[in-house]
Amino acid sequence: MHLNDYETVFILTPVLSEEQIKDTVDKFHK
């Protein structure tokens, strides 16, 4: 996982919980 990708997801979805963000990032890379 790249930090840049995580930052992008975090910026796009600031209202999501950490678990939801992790799940989104996981799907984003699959």
FIKOLZA-1660 file (N, C-alpha, C; in steps of 0.1 Angstrom, whole numbers, plus 5000, padded with zeros to 4 digits):
% residues 30
   i   px   py   pz ch aa at
   1 5008 4988 5000  A  M  N
   1 5000 5000 5000  A  M CA
   1 5009 5013 5000  A  M  C
   2 5006 5021 4991  A  H  N
   2 5013 5034 4990  A  H CA
   2 5007 5044 4998  A  H  C
   3 5014 5052 5005  A  L  N
   3 5009 5063 5014  A  L CA
   3 5001 5073 5006  A  L  C
   4 5005 5075 4993  A  N  N
   4 4998 5085 4985  A  N CA
   4 4984 5080 4982  A  N  C
   5 4982 5067 4980  A  D  N
   5 4969 5061 4977  A  D CA
   5 4960 5063 4990  A  D  C
   6 4966 5060 5001  A  Y  N
   6 4959 5061 5014  A  Y CA
   6 4954 5076 5016  A  Y  C
   7 4963 5085 5013  A  E  N
   7 4960 5099 5015  A  E CA
   7 4948 5103 5005  A  E  C
   8 4949 5098 4993  A  T  N
   8 4938 5101 4983  A  T CA
   8 4925 5096 4988  A  T  C
   9 4925 5083 4993  A  V  N
   9 4912 5077 4998  A  V CA
   9 4907 5085 5010  A  V  C
  10 4917 5089 5019  A  F  N
  10 4913 5096 5031  A  F CA
  10 4907 5110 5028  A  F  C
  11 4913 5116 5017  A  I  N
  11 4908 5130 5013  A  I CA
  11 4894 5128 5007  A  I  C
  12 4892 5118 4999  A  L  N
  12 4879 5116 4992  A  L CA
  12 4869 5111 5001  A  L  C
  13 4872 5104 5012  A  T  N
  13 4862 5099 5021  A  T CA
  13 4866 5102 5035  A  T  C
  14 4866 5114 5039  A  P  N
  14 4870 5118 5053  A  P CA
  14 4860 5114 5064  A  P  C
  15 4848 5111 5059  A  V  N
  15 4838 5107 5069  A  V CA
  15 4838 5093 5073  A  V  C
  16 4845 5085 5065  A  L  N
  16 4845 5070 5068  A  L CA
  16 4854 5067 5080  A  L  C
  17 4851 5056 5086  A  S  N
  17 4859 5051 5097  A  S CA
  17 4872 5045 5092  A  S  C
  18 4881 5042 5101  A  E  N
  18 4894 5037 5096  A  E CA
  18 4892 5023 5090  A  E  C
  19 4882 5015 5095  A  E  N
  19 4880 5002 5090  A  E CA
  19 4874 5003 5076  A  E  C
  20 4865 5012 5074  A  Q  N
  20 4859 5014 5060  A  Q CA
  20 4870 5019 5050  A  Q  C
  21 4879 5028 5055  A  I  N
  21 4889 5033 5046  A  I CA
  21 4898 5021 5042  A  I  C
  22 4902 5013 5052  A  K  N
  22 4911 5001 5049  A  K CA
  22 4904 4992 5039  A  K  C
  23 4891 4990 5041  A  D  N
  23 4883 4981 5031  A  D CA
  23 4883 4988 5018  A  D  C
  24 4881 5001 5017  A  T  N
  24 4881 5008 5004  A  T CA
  24 4894 5007 4997  A  T  C
  25 4905 5009 5005  A  V  N
  25 4918 5008 4999  A  V CA
  25 4921 4994 4994  A  V  C
  26 4917 4984 5002  A  D  N
  26 4919 4970 4998  A  D CA
  26 4912 4967 4985  A  D  C
  27 4900 4972 4983  A  K  N
  27 4892 4970 4971  A  K CA
  27 4899 4978 4959  A  K  C
  28 4904 4990 4963  A  F  N
  28 4910 4998 4953  A  F CA
  28 4922 4992 4946  A  F  C
  29 4929 4983 4954  A  H  N
  29 4941 4977 4948  A  H CA
  29 4938 4963 4942  A  H  C
  30 4925 4959 4942  A  K  N
  30 4922 4946 4937  A  K CA
  30 4914 4947 4924  A  K  C
% end
